[in-house]
Amino acid sequence: MEQKADYAFLITAVHAFLWDSGVYTADKLINLILHKTQSVRPGRADKRKKKR
């Protein structure tokens, strides 16, 4: 099954890992990223609802 990442969380977590020492270890970061992935559900794209 195809997976996708939560990019907003991913950017925040990697930034904290690289520049804020002690926030995340490499193992903890990998586990957090694995828990923040979602399954891609084919055929779920809806047209954008616009206000008139």
PDB file of N, H, CA, C and O in Angstrom:
ATOM      1  N   MET A   1       0.837  -1.170   0.000  1.00  0.00           N
ATOM      2  CA  MET A   1       0.000   0.000   0.000  1.00  0.00           C
ATOM      3  C   MET A   1       0.892   1.248   0.000  1.00  0.00           C
ATOM      4  O   MET A   1       1.907   1.302   0.695  1.00  0.00           O
ATOM      5  N   GLU A   2       0.503   2.217  -0.771  1.00  0.00           N
ATOM      6  H   GLU A   2      -0.322   2.173  -1.335  1.00  0.00           H
ATOM      7  CA  GLU A   2       1.280   3.452  -0.885  1.00  0.00           C
ATOM      8  C   GLU A   2       1.018   4.342   0.337  1.00  0.00           C
ATOM      9  O   GLU A   2      -0.103   4.413   0.841  1.00  0.00           O
ATOM     10  N   GLN A   3       2.064   5.009   0.795  1.00  0.00           N
ATOM     11  H   GLN A   3       2.974   4.951   0.386  1.00  0.00           H
ATOM     12  CA  GLN A   3       1.984   5.878   1.964  1.00  0.00           C
ATOM     13  C   GLN A   3       2.409   7.290   1.587  1.00  0.00           C
ATOM     14  O   GLN A   3       3.198   7.478   0.660  1.00  0.00           O
ATOM     15  N   LYS A   4       1.885   8.284   2.305  1.00  0.00           N
ATOM     16  H   LYS A   4       1.245   8.131   3.057  1.00  0.00           H
ATOM     17  CA  LYS A   4       2.339   9.659   2.128  1.00  0.00           C
ATOM     18  C   LYS A   4       2.628  10.252   3.498  1.00  0.00           C
ATOM     19  O   LYS A   4       2.063   9.839   4.511  1.00  0.00           O
ATOM     20  N   ALA A   5       3.518  11.226   3.503  1.00  0.00           N
ATOM     21  H   ALA A   5       3.978  11.562   2.680  1.00  0.00           H
ATOM     22  CA  ALA A   5       3.938  11.846   4.757  1.00  0.00           C
ATOM     23  C   ALA A   5       3.179  13.142   4.991  1.00  0.00           C
ATOM     24  O   ALA A   5       2.709  13.781   4.049  1.00  0.00           O
ATOM     25  N   ASP A   6       3.066  13.519   6.249  1.00  0.00           N
ATOM     26  H   ASP A   6       3.447  13.000   7.014  1.00  0.00           H
ATOM     27  CA  ASP A   6       2.521  14.811   6.642  1.00  0.00           C
ATOM     28  C   ASP A   6       3.679  15.805   6.554  1.00  0.00           C
ATOM     29  O   ASP A   6       4.519  15.873   7.452  1.00  0.00           O
ATOM     30  N   TYR A   7       3.715  16.578   5.457  1.00  0.00           N
ATOM     31  H   TYR A   7       3.033  16.523   4.728  1.00  0.00           H
ATOM     32  CA  TYR A   7       4.882  17.415   5.179  1.00  0.00           C
ATOM     33  C   TYR A   7       5.086  18.533   6.194  1.00  0.00           C
ATOM     34  O   TYR A   7       6.229  18.868   6.505  1.00  0.00           O
ATOM     35  N   ALA A   8       4.026  19.113   6.714  1.00  0.00           N
ATOM     36  H   ALA A   8       3.097  18.840   6.461  1.00  0.00           H
ATOM     37  CA  ALA A   8       4.181  20.183   7.705  1.00  0.00           C
ATOM     38  C   ALA A   8       4.876  19.645   8.957  1.00  0.00           C
ATOM     39  O   ALA A   8       5.782  20.285   9.491  1.00  0.00           O
ATOM     40  N   PHE A   9       4.456  18.482   9.419  1.00  0.00           N
ATOM     41  H   PHE A   9       3.719  17.962   8.986  1.00  0.00           H
ATOM     42  CA  PHE A   9       5.107  17.871  10.572  1.00  0.00           C
ATOM     43  C   PHE A   9       6.536  17.483  10.241  1.00  0.00           C
ATOM     44  O   PHE A   9       7.440  17.684  11.052  1.00  0.00           O
ATOM     45  N   LEU A  10       6.746  16.930   9.057  1.00  0.00           N
ATOM     46  H   LEU A  10       6.012  16.767   8.398  1.00  0.00           H
ATOM     47  CA  LEU A  10       8.065  16.466   8.641  1.00  0.00           C
ATOM     48  C   LEU A  10       9.075  17.612   8.651  1.00  0.00           C
ATOM     49  O   LEU A  10      10.187  17.450   9.152  1.00  0.00           O
ATOM     50  N   ILE A  11       8.706  18.743   8.113  1.00  0.00           N
ATOM     51  H   ILE A  11       7.803  18.874   7.705  1.00  0.00           H
ATOM     52  CA  ILE A  11       9.608  19.895   8.069  1.00  0.00           C
ATOM     53  C   ILE A  11       9.922  20.381   9.478  1.00  0.00           C
ATOM     54  O   ILE A  11      11.074  20.684   9.788  1.00  0.00           O
ATOM     55  N   THR A  12       8.906  20.459  10.334  1.00  0.00           N
ATOM     56  H   THR A  12       7.969  20.214  10.082  1.00  0.00           H
ATOM     57  CA  THR A  12       9.105  20.912  11.705  1.00  0.00           C
ATOM     58  C   THR A  12      10.000  19.959  12.492  1.00  0.00           C
ATOM     59  O   THR A  12      10.886  20.398  13.224  1.00  0.00           O
ATOM     60  N   ALA A  13       9.771  18.662  12.342  1.00  0.00           N
ATOM     61  H   ALA A  13       9.051  18.305  11.747  1.00  0.00           H
ATOM     62  CA  ALA A  13      10.555  17.675  13.097  1.00  0.00           C
ATOM     63  C   ALA A  13      12.006  17.642  12.637  1.00  0.00           C
ATOM     64  O   ALA A  13      12.912  17.568  13.467  1.00  0.00           O
ATOM     65  N   VAL A  14      12.239  17.695  11.338  1.00  0.00           N
ATOM     66  H   VAL A  14      11.503  17.755  10.664  1.00  0.00           H
ATOM     67  CA  VAL A  14      13.616  17.671  10.832  1.00  0.00           C
ATOM     68  C   VAL A  14      14.348  18.953  11.229  1.00  0.00           C
ATOM     69  O   VAL A  14      15.530  18.912  11.571  1.00  0.00           O
ATOM     70  N   HIS A  15      13.660  20.074  11.185  1.00  0.00           N
ATOM     71  H   HIS A  15      12.700  20.107  10.906  1.00  0.00           H
ATOM     72  CA  HIS A  15      14.265  21.340  11.611  1.00  0.00           C
ATOM     73  C   HIS A  15      14.672  21.258  13.086  1.00  0.00           C
ATOM     74  O   HIS A  15      15.773  21.671  13.451  1.00  0.00           O
ATOM     75  N   ALA A  16      13.790  20.729  13.924  1.00  0.00           N
ATOM     76  H   ALA A  16      12.896  20.393  13.627  1.00  0.00           H
ATOM     77  CA  ALA A  16      14.118  20.581  15.349  1.00  0.00           C
ATOM     78  C   ALA A  16      15.279  19.612  15.542  1.00  0.00           C
ATOM     79  O   ALA A  16      16.130  19.835  16.403  1.00  0.00           O
ATOM     80  N   PHE A  17      15.326  18.547  14.762  1.00  0.00           N
ATOM     81  H   PHE A  17      14.635  18.366  14.062  1.00  0.00           H
ATOM     82  CA  PHE A  17      16.412  17.565  14.872  1.00  0.00           C
ATOM     83  C   PHE A  17      17.749  18.185  14.504  1.00  0.00           C
ATOM     84  O   PHE A  17      18.758  17.924  15.159  1.00  0.00           O
ATOM     85  N   LEU A  18      17.764  19.006  13.459  1.00  0.00           N
ATOM     86  H   LEU A  18      16.945  19.218  12.927  1.00  0.00           H
ATOM     87  CA  LEU A  18      19.026  19.566  12.979  1.00  0.00           C
ATOM     88  C   LEU A  18      19.519  20.746  13.812  1.00  0.00           C
ATOM     89  O   LEU A  18      20.721  20.873  14.044  1.00  0.00           O
ATOM     90  N   TRP A  19      18.607  21.616  14.267  1.00  0.00           N
ATOM     91  H   TRP A  19      17.630  21.513  14.079  1.00  0.00           H
ATOM     92  CA  TRP A  19      19.056  22.852  14.903  1.00  0.00           C
ATOM     93  C   TRP A  19      18.790  22.959  16.393  1.00  0.00           C
ATOM     94  O   TRP A  19      19.449  23.752  17.065  1.00  0.00           O
ATOM     95  N   ASP A  20      17.868  22.208  16.928  1.00  0.00           N
ATOM     96  H   ASP A  20      17.332  21.564  16.382  1.00  0.00           H
ATOM     97  CA  ASP A  20      17.602  22.255  18.367  1.00  0.00           C
ATOM     98  C   ASP A  20      18.153  20.979  18.990  1.00  0.00           C
ATOM     99  O   ASP A  20      17.506  19.932  18.966  1.00  0.00           O
ATOM    100  N   SER A  21      19.338  21.080  19.540  1.00  0.00           N
ATOM    101  H   SER A  21      19.863  21.931  19.560  1.00  0.00           H
ATOM    102  CA  SER A  21      19.996  19.871  20.061  1.00  0.00           C
ATOM    103  C   SER A  21      19.209  19.285  21.230  1.00  0.00           C
ATOM    104  O   SER A  21      18.730  20.013  22.099  1.00  0.00           O
ATOM    105  N   GLY A  22      19.083  17.967  21.236  1.00  0.00           N
ATOM    106  H   GLY A  22      19.472  17.375  20.530  1.00  0.00           H
ATOM    107  CA  GLY A  22      18.432  17.264  22.322  1.00  0.00           C
ATOM    108  C   GLY A  22      16.935  17.105  22.204  1.00  0.00           C
ATOM    109  O   GLY A  22      16.329  16.433  23.039  1.00  0.00           O
ATOM    110  N   VAL A  23      16.308  17.704  21.191  1.00  0.00           N
ATOM    111  H   VAL A  23      16.800  18.250  20.514  1.00  0.00           H
ATOM    112  CA  VAL A  23      14.864  17.573  21.054  1.00  0.00           C
ATOM    113  C   VAL A  23      14.501  16.176  20.568  1.00  0.00           C
ATOM    114  O   VAL A  23      13.649  15.511  21.158  1.00  0.00           O
ATOM    115  N   TYR A  24      15.147  15.731  19.493  1.00  0.00           N
ATOM    116  H   TYR A  24      15.839  16.271  19.014  1.00  0.00           H
ATOM    117  CA  TYR A  24      14.898  14.402  18.941  1.00  0.00           C
ATOM    118  C   TYR A  24      16.221  13.674  18.740  1.00  0.00           C
ATOM    119  O   TYR A  24      17.224  14.276  18.357  1.00  0.00           O
ATOM    120  N   THR A  25      16.207  12.385  19.001  1.00  0.00           N
ATOM    121  H   THR A  25      15.392  11.896  19.312  1.00  0.00           H
ATOM    122  CA  THR A  25      17.325  11.540  18.586  1.00  0.00           C
ATOM    123  C   THR A  25      16.968  10.995  17.206  1.00  0.00           C
ATOM    124  O   THR A  25      15.816  11.099  16.783  1.00  0.00           O
ATOM    125  N   ALA A  26      17.927  10.424  16.507  1.00  0.00           N
ATOM    126  H   ALA A  26      18.863  10.340  16.851  1.00  0.00           H
ATOM    127  CA  ALA A  26      17.672   9.898  15.162  1.00  0.00           C
ATOM    128  C   ALA A  26      16.614   8.797  15.207  1.00  0.00           C
ATOM    129  O   ALA A  26      15.731   8.758  14.350  1.00  0.00           O
ATOM    130  N   ASP A  27      16.690   7.910  16.185  1.00  0.00           N
ATOM    131  H   ASP A  27      17.408   7.941  16.881  1.00  0.00           H
ATOM    132  CA  ASP A  27      15.703   6.831  16.298  1.00  0.00           C
ATOM    133  C   ASP A  27      14.304   7.374  16.582  1.00  0.00           C
ATOM    134  O   ASP A  27      13.323   6.909  16.002  1.00  0.00           O
ATOM    135  N   LYS A  28      14.218   8.349  17.465  1.00  0.00           N
ATOM    136  H   LYS A  28      15.016   8.728  17.936  1.00  0.00           H
ATOM    137  CA  LYS A  28      12.917   8.934  17.803  1.00  0.00           C
ATOM    138  C   LYS A  28      12.327   9.661  16.597  1.00  0.00           C
ATOM    139  O   LYS A  28      11.120   9.594  16.365  1.00  0.00           O
ATOM    140  N   LEU A  29      13.163  10.352  15.830  1.00  0.00           N
ATOM    141  H   LEU A  29      14.143  10.407  16.019  1.00  0.00           H
ATOM    142  CA  LEU A  29      12.701  11.061  14.648  1.00  0.00           C
ATOM    143  C   LEU A  29      12.148  10.080  13.605  1.00  0.00           C
ATOM    144  O   LEU A  29      11.094  10.328  13.019  1.00  0.00           O
ATOM    145  N   ILE A  30      12.841   8.991  13.380  1.00  0.00           N
ATOM    146  H   ILE A  30      13.697   8.790  13.857  1.00  0.00           H
ATOM    147  CA  ILE A  30      12.378   7.993  12.415  1.00  0.00           C
ATOM    148  C   ILE A  30      11.049   7.393  12.859  1.00  0.00           C
ATOM    149  O   ILE A  30      10.145   7.222  12.041  1.00  0.00           O
ATOM    150  N   ASN A  31      10.919   7.075  14.137  1.00  0.00           N
ATOM    151  H   ASN A  31      11.653   7.214  14.801  1.00  0.00           H
ATOM    152  CA  ASN A  31       9.653   6.525  14.646  1.00  0.00           C
ATOM    153  C   ASN A  31       8.508   7.521  14.519  1.00  0.00           C
ATOM    154  O   ASN A  31       7.390   7.134  14.178  1.00  0.00           O
ATOM    155  N   LEU A  32       8.769   8.795  14.786  1.00  0.00           N
ATOM    156  H   LEU A  32       9.677   9.109  15.063  1.00  0.00           H
ATOM    157  CA  LEU A  32       7.725   9.808  14.643  1.00  0.00           C
ATOM    158  C   LEU A  32       7.279   9.942  13.187  1.00  0.00           C
ATOM    159  O   LEU A  32       6.087  10.059  12.905  1.00  0.00           O
ATOM    160  N   ILE A  33       8.238   9.926  12.271  1.00  0.00           N
ATOM    161  H   ILE A  33       9.207   9.831  12.499  1.00  0.00           H
ATOM    162  CA  ILE A  33       7.901  10.038  10.849  1.00  0.00           C
ATOM    163  C   ILE A  33       7.078   8.831  10.404  1.00  0.00           C
ATOM    164  O   ILE A  33       6.117   8.984   9.651  1.00  0.00           O
ATOM    165  N   LEU A  34       7.441   7.646  10.858  1.00  0.00           N
ATOM    166  H   LEU A  34       8.221   7.522  11.470  1.00  0.00           H
ATOM    167  CA  LEU A  34       6.676   6.452  10.489  1.00  0.00           C
ATOM    168  C   LEU A  34       5.255   6.493  11.031  1.00  0.00           C
ATOM    169  O   LEU A  34       4.337   5.977  10.394  1.00  0.00           O
ATOM    170  N   HIS A  35       5.062   7.094  12.191  1.00  0.00           N
ATOM    171  H   HIS A  35       5.808   7.513  12.708  1.00  0.00           H
ATOM    172  CA  HIS A  35       3.718   7.182  12.765  1.00  0.00           C
ATOM    173  C   HIS A  35       2.880   8.290  12.135  1.00  0.00           C
ATOM    174  O   HIS A  35       1.656   8.279  12.264  1.00  0.00           O
ATOM    175  N   LYS A  36       3.506   9.235  11.465  1.00  0.00           N
ATOM    176  H   LYS A  36       4.501   9.244  11.361  1.00  0.00           H
ATOM    177  CA  LYS A  36       2.781  10.351  10.858  1.00  0.00           C
ATOM    178  C   LYS A  36       2.494  10.132   9.369  1.00  0.00           C
ATOM    179  O   LYS A  36       2.104  11.074   8.678  1.00  0.00           O
ATOM    180  N   THR A  37       2.677   8.926   8.871  1.00  0.00           N
ATOM    181  H   THR A  37       2.994   8.161   9.432  1.00  0.00           H
ATOM    182  CA  THR A  37       2.340   8.646   7.475  1.00  0.00           C
ATOM    183  C   THR A  37       0.901   8.165   7.392  1.00  0.00           C
ATOM    184  O   THR A  37       0.359   7.594   8.338  1.00  0.00           O
ATOM    185  N   GLN A  38       0.293   8.411   6.230  1.00  0.00           N
ATOM    186  H   GLN A  38       0.733   8.875   5.461  1.00  0.00           H
ATOM    187  CA  GLN A  38      -1.088   8.009   5.994  1.00  0.00           C
ATOM    188  C   GLN A  38      -1.153   7.201   4.707  1.00  0.00           C
ATOM    189  O   GLN A  38      -0.329   7.379   3.810  1.00  0.00           O
ATOM    190  N   SER A  39      -2.118   6.329   4.622  1.00  0.00           N
ATOM    191  H   SER A  39      -2.788   6.184   5.351  1.00  0.00           H
ATOM    192  CA  SER A  39      -2.322   5.563   3.401  1.00  0.00           C
ATOM    193  C   SER A  39      -2.919   6.460   2.325  1.00  0.00           C
ATOM    194  O   SER A  39      -3.763   7.312   2.603  1.00  0.00           O
ATOM    195  N   VAL A  40      -2.467   6.254   1.096  1.00  0.00           N
ATOM    196  H   VAL A  40      -1.781   5.562   0.871  1.00  0.00           H
ATOM    197  CA  VAL A  40      -3.032   6.982  -0.032  1.00  0.00           C
ATOM    198  C   VAL A  40      -4.258   6.198  -0.498  1.00  0.00           C
ATOM    199  O   VAL A  40      -4.170   5.010  -0.808  1.00  0.00           O
ATOM    200  N   ARG A  41      -5.390   6.876  -0.541  1.00  0.00           N
ATOM    201  H   ARG A  41      -5.462   7.841  -0.290  1.00  0.00           H
ATOM    202  CA  ARG A  41      -6.624   6.210  -0.943  1.00  0.00           C
ATOM    203  C   ARG A  41      -6.975   6.637  -2.361  1.00  0.00           C
ATOM    204  O   ARG A  41      -7.349   7.788  -2.585  1.00  0.00           O
ATOM    205  N   PRO A  42      -6.860   5.724  -3.319  1.00  0.00           N
ATOM    206  CA  PRO A  42      -7.147   6.084  -4.710  1.00  0.00           C
ATOM    207  C   PRO A  42      -8.625   6.438  -4.901  1.00  0.00           C
ATOM    208  O   PRO A  42      -9.512   5.863  -4.270  1.00  0.00           O
ATOM    209  N   GLY A  43      -8.855   7.403  -5.791  1.00  0.00           N
ATOM    210  H   GLY A  43      -8.135   7.870  -6.304  1.00  0.00           H
ATOM    211  CA  GLY A  43     -10.224   7.790  -6.109  1.00  0.00           C
ATOM    212  C   GLY A  43     -10.864   8.705  -5.084  1.00  0.00           C
ATOM    213  O   GLY A  43     -12.085   8.865  -5.092  1.00  0.00           O
ATOM    214  N   ARG A  44     -10.078   9.315  -4.195  1.00  0.00           N
ATOM    215  H   ARG A  44      -9.086   9.185  -4.188  1.00  0.00           H
ATOM    216  CA  ARG A  44     -10.641  10.149  -3.142  1.00  0.00           C
ATOM    217  C   ARG A  44     -10.571  11.639  -3.446  1.00  0.00           C
ATOM    218  O   ARG A  44     -10.898  12.457  -2.587  1.00  0.00           O
ATOM    219  N   ALA A  45     -10.158  12.000  -4.636  1.00  0.00           N
ATOM    220  H   ALA A  45      -9.892  11.336  -5.334  1.00  0.00           H
ATOM    221  CA  ALA A  45     -10.038  13.413  -4.971  1.00  0.00           C
ATOM    222  C   ALA A  45     -11.411  14.003  -5.300  1.00  0.00           C
ATOM    223  O   ALA A  45     -12.080  13.555  -6.231  1.00  0.00           O
ATOM    224  N   ASP A  46     -11.816  14.994  -4.540  1.00  0.00           N
ATOM    225  H   ASP A  46     -11.273  15.357  -3.783  1.00  0.00           H
ATOM    226  CA  ASP A  46     -13.074  15.695  -4.789  1.00  0.00           C
ATOM    227  C   ASP A  46     -12.777  17.021  -5.470  1.00  0.00           C
ATOM    228  O   ASP A  46     -11.706  17.602  -5.292  1.00  0.00           O
ATOM    229  N   LYS A  47     -13.733  17.487  -6.247  1.00  0.00           N
ATOM    230  H   LYS A  47     -14.603  17.016  -6.392  1.00  0.00           H
ATOM    231  CA  LYS A  47     -13.557  18.809  -6.840  1.00  0.00           C
ATOM    232  C   LYS A  47     -13.619  19.851  -5.734  1.00  0.00           C
ATOM    233  O   LYS A  47     -14.310  19.674  -4.731  1.00  0.00           O
ATOM    234  N   ARG A  48     -12.891  20.930  -5.933  1.00  0.00           N
ATOM    235  H   ARG A  48     -12.330  21.073  -6.748  1.00  0.00           H
ATOM    236  CA  ARG A  48     -12.858  21.994  -4.946  1.00  0.00           C
ATOM    237  C   ARG A  48     -14.220  22.688  -4.880  1.00  0.00           C
ATOM    238  O   ARG A  48     -14.801  23.039  -5.907  1.00  0.00           O
ATOM    239  N   LYS A  49     -14.712  22.877  -3.671  1.00  0.00           N
ATOM    240  H   LYS A  49     -14.240  22.591  -2.837  1.00  0.00           H
ATOM    241  CA  LYS A  49     -15.998  23.544  -3.481  1.00  0.00           C
ATOM    242  C   LYS A  49     -15.763  25.035  -3.361  1.00  0.00           C
ATOM    243  O   LYS A  49     -15.073  25.492  -2.449  1.00  0.00           O
ATOM    244  N   LYS A  50     -16.332  25.784  -4.272  1.00  0.00           N
ATOM    245  H   LYS A  50     -16.892  25.412  -5.012  1.00  0.00           H
ATOM    246  CA  LYS A  50     -16.147  27.230  -4.282  1.00  0.00           C
ATOM    247  C   LYS A  50     -17.407  27.928  -3.819  1.00  0.00           C
ATOM    248  O   LYS A  50     -18.521  27.508  -4.130  1.00  0.00           O
ATOM    249  N   LYS A  51     -17.213  29.007  -3.066  1.00  0.00           N
ATOM    250  H   LYS A  51     -16.308  29.348  -2.813  1.00  0.00           H
ATOM    251  CA  LYS A  51     -18.356  29.828  -2.659  1.00  0.00           C
ATOM    252  C   LYS A  51     -18.727  30.726  -3.814  1.00  0.00           C
ATOM    253  O   LYS A  51     -17.868  31.181  -4.570  1.00  0.00           O
ATOM    254  N   ARG A  52     -19.995  30.971  -3.941  1.00  0.00           N
ATOM    255  H   ARG A  52     -20.693  30.601  -3.327  1.00  0.00           H
ATOM    256  CA  ARG A  52     -20.453  31.867  -5.020  1.00  0.00           C
ATOM    257  C   ARG A  52     -20.639  33.259  -4.536  1.00  0.00           C
ATOM    258  O   ARG A  52     -21.019  34.136  -5.311  1.00  0.00           O
TER     259      ARG A  52
END
